[in-house]
Amino acid sequence: MARPITAGFDGTEEGLAAVAWAGREAVRRGLPLRVVHAWGHEAVGGADRDTQAGWVTAALAEAVRTVAERHPELTVTTEAVEGGTVESLVAAAAEAEMLVLGSRGHGAVVGFLLGSVGQQVIAETTRPVVLVRAGDRPSGEAAGRDVVVGQQGGPEDSAAALRFAFEAAAARGATLRAVRAWTLPPVFAYSPGSLKLLDEAGGLEPYERKALAEALKPWQQRFPEVPVAEQVEMGSAGQVLLSVAGRAQLMVVGRRAHLTAVGARIGSVAHGVLHHAECPVAVVPHD
């Protein structure tokens, strides 16, 4: 059975944008759409649990009405999940092709990203999570903008993000822009082995270009229909990715989550892109 595209809805404008984006993505990939509202029945305006449950059901129905009207061929299901938000969303993601949430970004965040909720969901799930802004519109996809993916390390380090990005570009008929950022390492980081590799490659930048090409090669063979633009640029990964975000319809970054005493951390690159990129951002866990 095909995994659905699952959208988390929380009653906000960002949540509605996430549902709309997830609906378009489900149509592109020929998958069903599932919309989940995770809620708890804390006292709200003196309303009891049954009253609040009715509000949630009505909000869900309204959230999917427009999507169902725009995509009559799309199979849409809804579910109100009572319980902890993080646990409910992580469980929903486990059964999905991807989880789509709303995001405000630019510092303060709301909805499913209030406090540590969104960060915990991204850090704990083993499935890709896509964050969508309230202002997201289909016009960005129709304009033929690139699907941008950040590539770091060796081929294995970015395999999951590259697979997701190539699949997204193929579904859209879009160009995939693969970005690899590099910085000058400290002198003490050089070893005889690394110096030999750099010498064979002809220098630092040619070495980085070769590393990007090697990481892309198996995915280009698997998706020969996807045009690929390779970009290697000196600078921090976050800054370089944000410099091309304006011409992206989707940005894809990988992540290795780190659980610390103060909560889940998703890495500085993913964190920076999530907060500052205007386009939807997919955070893909490493295999």
Protein Blocks (a to p, Z undefined) as FASTA:
>chain_A
ZZddddddehiaklmmmmmmmmmmmmmnopacdddddddfddeehiafklmmmmmmmmmm
mmmmmmmmmmmmbccdddddeddfklmmmmmmmmpmbdcdddebjoiaehjlgojlmmmm
mmmpcbdcddddfklcfklmmnopacddddehjfklmmmmmmmmmmmmmmnopacddddd
dddddfklpcfklmmmmmmnopaklmmmmmmmmmmmmmmmmmmmbccdddddeddfklmm
mmmmmmccbdcddddddddfkbccebjklmmmmmmpmbdcdddddZZ
